[in-house]
Amino acid sequence: MMLPLIARAEKYGSRTAIIEQNVAFTYDLLLKDSACFARGLLEDRNDLTEERVAFLTPRGFIYAALQWGIWRAGGIAVPLCELHPPAELEHVIRDSNANIIVGHPQFRSRLFRIAEALGVRFLQTDEFSDSAMRPLPEIDLKRRAMILYTSGTTGKPKGVVSTHHNIQAQVTSLVQAWEWTADDTILHVLPLHHIHGIVNVLTCALWSGAQCQIQPGFDAREVWRACIENHVTLFMAVPTIYVKLIAFWEKLPPHHQQIMSEACKKIRLMVSGSAALPVWVLEKWKAITGHTILERYGMTEIGMALSNPLRGERVPGYVGTPLPGIEVRLVDEAGNLAQHHTAGEIQVRGPAVFLEYWRRPEETKKEFSKGWFRTGDIAVAERGNYRILGRKSTDIIKTGGYKVSALEIEEVLRTHPGITECAVVGQEDPEWGERICAALVLRSGEKLTLDELRAWGKERIAPYKVPTRVLILDDLPRNPLGKVKKPDIRKLFDRRRFDENRQQPVRI
């Protein structure tokens, strides 16, 4: 069968699908170019039959066309992150067992070396051409469609596999709940290797026949400019972005502030997710724009599960009620349904829930309980409205909208020649949600500045995973069994003031 996403695009034809740097691309062109990519990937074959295709392009039309091309050829899309250093890119490519790597020319040097080392076919996006017209394969919705990599408590990121049916269920749930239409235009500033940017923004827009205005990246000035000059009806971001937009607005003279605030009145919905939205940010944004930000809850494995209402009261500090087609329950430590007003783990069931962790059958099995996915997030429900309390695991840090594994960072830090021991924790922060903090024990006679550590770290892990605060300790606090006491380390960071411009670790 033809994928419903593709069939719907054929109806939208000459309508604008994507706007990139003031250039408009139609649905017709998206269909044409995605078919070209699909035929180039297939070569002489009839179907990729779920071969993994890892790809890295700039944000914009080419990303969507290539992603659709992979799907139309019968492949599994594995989006790569342009912020990731070669070691992390190689992990994703190797772990997903990608058969093909596709890269834009600007990323060739990074990707070609990996492809050569792994013996994987490499294609450059400008090498595809209009090949002879030939039919593309019929794609069953039960097929695997995408693998997104997310940090877990076991260290290295693991691949979350979604089928076409899973993605369609995620999209249709949000389209219904947030009343997407073909008249909408969304401003896209989010990463395109993350479910928030791929599904909630790009795919929902293209499913609805709407316009997606994709910016090269987040820039507060450009976001405000787009809100003033363009026809924007939807905006979705993480709390850190709203904090930066507020800070930019506050620095301007009153008449400029008024123009910006007035421009927001034409936007019908503003959404925040991927991390808890501080109440002060919600209240300040409402004072500036008149909008009460809609907060929702989701994760890579389940899509979006909970949302404040589009129409109705949005309660600060709460993430709302189950979205259409999603079942949610709270379970206590004994595995029983949590009692009224009692905290429990969020468990989710429904067609939007992912298929499996790639090549990790035991871990997949462990994360499900009789068909319910165990999120690891703790919440309470009051009159059906959920409030997130935190994670079961202290080794997951949510920073700037990203979910990061403390264990993964620790593994990397231990390879530093000057570090003998380390422990990574998250420290609550009004802008980032949590800052990544590292307590280090150095080898005798060694010295290490924060600048030196960050420069070293950025060559090995993504910049958003590199610690921004460091304490140098003689020993890490441990319990009688020798286990590091992370709550005590977090307290050490909380007791100290950090000058973010000074860029020096604190020795205690």
Secondary structure as GFF3:
##gff-version 3
##sequence-region A 1 508
A	DSSP	alpha_helix	4	12	.	.	.	ID=ss1
A	DSSP	beta_strand	16	20	.	.	.	ID=ss2
A	DSSP	beta_strand	23	26	.	.	.	ID=ss3
A	DSSP	alpha_helix	27	42	.	.	.	ID=ss4
A	DSSP	beta_strand	52	56	.	.	.	ID=ss5
A	DSSP	alpha_helix	61	72	.	.	.	ID=ss6
A	DSSP	beta_strand	76	79	.	.	.	ID=ss7
A	DSSP	alpha_helix	86	95	.	.	.	ID=ss8
A	DSSP	beta_strand	100	103	.	.	.	ID=ss9
A	DSSP	three_ten_helix	105	107	.	.	.	ID=ss10
A	DSSP	alpha_helix	108	118	.	.	.	ID=ss11
A	DSSP	beta_strand	121	124	.	.	.	ID=ss12
A	DSSP	three_ten_helix	125	127	.	.	.	ID=ss13
A	DSSP	beta_strand	144	152	.	.	.	ID=ss14
A	DSSP	beta_strand	155	163	.	.	.	ID=ss15
A	DSSP	alpha_helix	164	178	.	.	.	ID=ss16
A	DSSP	beta_strand	185	188	.	.	.	ID=ss17
A	DSSP	alpha_helix	195	195	.	.	.	ID=ss18
A	DSSP	pi_helix	196	203	.	.	.	ID=ss19
A	DSSP	alpha_helix	204	208	.	.	.	ID=ss20
A	DSSP	beta_strand	211	214	.	.	.	ID=ss21
A	DSSP	alpha_helix	220	229	.	.	.	ID=ss22
A	DSSP	beta_strand	234	237	.	.	.	ID=ss23
A	DSSP	alpha_helix	239	250	.	.	.	ID=ss24
A	DSSP	alpha_helix	254	263	.	.	.	ID=ss25
A	DSSP	three_ten_helix	264	266	.	.	.	ID=ss26
A	DSSP	beta_strand	269	272	.	.	.	ID=ss27
A	DSSP	alpha_helix	279	289	.	.	.	ID=ss28
A	DSSP	beta_strand	294	299	.	.	.	ID=ss29
A	DSSP	beta_strand	303	307	.	.	.	ID=ss30
A	DSSP	beta_strand	321	322	.	.	.	ID=ss31
A	DSSP	beta_strand	327	331	.	.	.	ID=ss32
A	DSSP	beta_strand	344	349	.	.	.	ID=ss33
A	DSSP	beta_strand	356	357	.	.	.	ID=ss34
A	DSSP	alpha_helix	361	366	.	.	.	ID=ss35
A	DSSP	beta_strand	368	369	.	.	.	ID=ss36
A	DSSP	beta_strand	372	382	.	.	.	ID=ss37
A	DSSP	beta_strand	385	391	.	.	.	ID=ss38
A	DSSP	beta_strand	396	399	.	.	.	ID=ss39
A	DSSP	beta_strand	402	405	.	.	.	ID=ss40
A	DSSP	alpha_helix	406	413	.	.	.	ID=ss41
A	DSSP	beta_strand	419	429	.	.	.	ID=ss42
A	DSSP	beta_strand	433	442	.	.	.	ID=ss43
A	DSSP	alpha_helix	450	458	.	.	.	ID=ss44
A	DSSP	three_ten_helix	463	465	.	.	.	ID=ss45
A	DSSP	beta_strand	469	472	.	.	.	ID=ss46
A	DSSP	alpha_helix	486	494	.	.	.	ID=ss47
A	DSSP	beta_strand	506	507	.	.	.	ID=ss48
###
